[in-house]
Amino acid sequence: MAMKSGLPALAQAHVPRYGEEDKDKTQTEKTAEKEAQRAYERSLGNIPAQKGSDPWGIARDNSPPKAATKTASPKPKAKTDTKTDSAAKQ
């Protein structure tokens, strides 16, 4: 249906302008807002706790780090070149 009045259709009756102060809320509006806030907080309590996500979990090894042992295996001694040792002794 087309409007015959020629006025534009607005979604809101009054659009607030910059710097314009809000109207004072009535007691019923204040009560409704408090009840809505309480309902929101109650609904948050119904959400189960979620465990943390680890997006790189498949790329990492989940085993605990191995403790470094200093006495596990002694380092092999470096081979000495007998030619240079015998030349140095002469």
C-alpha positions as CSV (number, residue, x, y, z in Angstrom):
1,M,0.0,0.0,0.0
2,A,1.2,3.4,-0.8
3,M,1.1,6.3,1.6
4,K,-1.0,9.2,0.4
5,S,0.3,11.8,2.7
6,G,3.7,12.1,0.9
7,L,5.6,12.0,4.2
8,P,8.5,9.6,4.6
9,A,8.0,6.6,6.8
10,L,10.4,6.6,9.8
11,A,11.3,3.6,11.9
12,Q,11.3,5.8,15.1
13,A,9.0,8.6,16.1
14,H,11.9,10.7,17.4
15,V,15.5,10.4,16.4
16,P,17.8,11.9,19.1
17,R,20.2,14.6,17.8
18,Y,23.8,15.2,18.9
19,G,23.9,16.8,22.3
20,E,20.3,16.2,23.0
21,E,19.7,14.9,26.6
22,D,17.8,11.7,27.2
23,K,14.3,11.8,28.6
24,D,14.0,10.8,32.3
25,K,12.7,7.2,32.5
26,T,9.4,6.5,34.2
27,Q,9.3,4.2,37.3
28,T,7.9,1.3,35.2
29,E,10.7,1.7,32.7
30,K,13.3,1.6,35.5
31,T,11.7,-1.4,37.0
32,A,11.5,-3.2,33.7
33,E,15.2,-2.4,33.0
34,K,16.3,-3.8,36.4
35,E,14.3,-7.0,35.9
36,A,15.8,-7.4,32.4
37,Q,19.3,-7.0,33.9
38,R,18.5,-9.6,36.6
39,A,17.2,-12.0,34.0
40,Y,20.3,-11.5,31.9
41,E,22.6,-12.2,34.9
42,R,20.5,-15.4,35.8
43,S,20.8,-16.6,32.2
44,L,24.6,-16.2,32.4
45,G,24.6,-18.6,35.3
46,N,23.0,-21.3,33.1
47,I,25.9,-21.4,30.7
48,P,28.2,-24.4,31.6
49,A,31.9,-23.8,32.1
50,Q,33.9,-24.5,29.0
51,K,37.4,-25.9,28.9
52,G,40.0,-23.8,27.1
53,S,40.6,-24.4,23.5
54,D,44.1,-25.1,22.2
55,P,44.2,-24.5,18.4
56,W,47.8,-25.7,18.2
57,G,47.2,-28.8,20.3
58,I,47.6,-31.2,17.3
59,A,50.9,-29.6,16.4
60,R,52.4,-30.1,19.8
61,D,53.4,-33.2,21.8
62,N,51.2,-33.3,24.9
63,S,53.7,-35.4,26.9
64,P,55.5,-33.7,29.7
65,P,59.0,-32.4,28.9
66,K,61.8,-34.8,29.7
67,A,64.1,-33.9,32.5
68,A,67.6,-33.2,31.4
69,T,70.0,-35.7,33.0
70,K,73.7,-34.8,33.2
71,T,75.0,-38.3,34.0
72,A,73.0,-40.2,31.5
73,S,75.8,-40.7,29.0
74,P,79.3,-39.5,29.2
75,K,80.6,-37.6,26.2
76,P,83.0,-39.6,24.0
77,K,86.6,-38.3,24.1
78,A,87.8,-36.7,20.9
79,K,90.3,-38.7,18.9
80,T,93.7,-37.3,18.9
81,D,95.8,-37.3,15.7
82,T,98.8,-39.4,16.5
83,K,100.8,-37.8,13.7
84,T,100.5,-34.3,15.1
85,D,101.0,-35.5,18.7
86,S,104.2,-37.4,17.9
87,A,105.5,-34.4,15.9
88,A,104.8,-32.1,18.8
89,K,106.7,-34.3,21.3
90,Q,109.9,-34.3,19.2
